[in-house]
């Protein structure tokens, strides 16, 4: 039986798992178009709630979006889609693959209902 997100036994749910789970979530939620990685910051408890204050994230954009933004609509002379620029740390598909080569799903990923991703399928 498949477990729905948020249901089931998450006996190994640790706070430290959530930054990686968020990176995985950003990839899956954007349908593989973007990924937020290199999450650094401070974990604290404020007003009884656990909080990550993250700084300097890196966003990887899938290469298919770069190609799409470069195509021109010859009827209107404008670019199709939006052009995104996430700076020199955006490693595109190579950055996404590198993440999934080392990422091991934890109970945090399972809690979010994320599926296993093979780096070769990125």
N, C-alpha and C positions, 0 to 999 in steps of 0.2 A: 504494500500500500504506500502510495506517495504521500509525503508529509507536506502540508500547505505551509507557506511562510508564516512564521510566528507560532506555529503549533509544534508540539513534540517535546522531546527531552533534549535540552541543550546543557548537558552537564559540564561541558568544558568551554563555557562562554567567558572569555577574559577580555578586559578592557583593551589590552594591547592588540587584540585582533581587529579592532574596528577601523583603524586607518587603512589597512590592506583591504578589508572588506569594502570600504568606501571606494577605493580605486577600482576594484572589481565591479562594484555597483555602477560606477560612472560609465564604464565600458558597456555594460549590459543595457543600462537604461538609455544610452544614446544609440543603441543598436550597432555598437562597434565603431561609431564615428569619432568619438572623443574618449579620452581617458585622463583622469586627474591622478597624478602620481607624485612621488617624492614628498609625501606629507610629513612635515616637521612641525613641531610646536610643543605646547605644554598641556598636560592633562591635569585637571584640577576638579575640585568639588565646590560648587557654588550654590548656596541656598538648598543644599541637599541633593542637587542634580550633578551628575558626572558630565564634565564638559572637556572637549578638546578644542584648544585655540590653535588653529593651524596657520602657518605662515609660509610664504614662498612656494606655493604649489606649482607644479609643472603640468601643462596640458599638452597631451599628444593628440594630434589630429590625424585620422586615417588618410592615407595617400589618395584614396578615391575621391575625397572631397577637394583636395588640391587640384586634381585633374578636372573635376567638374567645374570648379570656379574659373578655370582658365579657358574653357570653351566659350565661344561667342555665339550669341543669338544673332545670326546674320540678318534677320528681318528687322531687328530693332537696333542692332549695333551695340548692344549692351552685354555685359557678362551674365551668364546664367548662374544663379545661386549667389550666396554671399562669400566674400573672400575673408578668410580668417587668418590672423597672424598671431601666433602665440610665442614668438621670439625664438632665440637661438637654442633654447633648451627643448623645443618641440622636436622630438626624434621620430615623429610619425609612426608608421607601422613597425619600424624597428624597435622603438621604445615600448610599444604595446606588446610585441613578441617577447622582449626581454623581461617585462613584468611577469607574463604568464609562464615563462620558462622556470621561474623560481617560486611563483605563488602556489601555495598549498591552501586549498579551501579549508576553513575552520567552521566551528559552530556559528560564528558571526555571519559567514557567507550563507550557511544553511538557513539561519534565522531570516535572512533577507530574501530567501528563495532563489539564490543565484545558482546557475548551472556551472559545472566544471567546464573550463575552456582549455583546449590544447593550443599551445603557442603556434603550432603549424596551421591551425584553422583561422588565425587572426587575419 
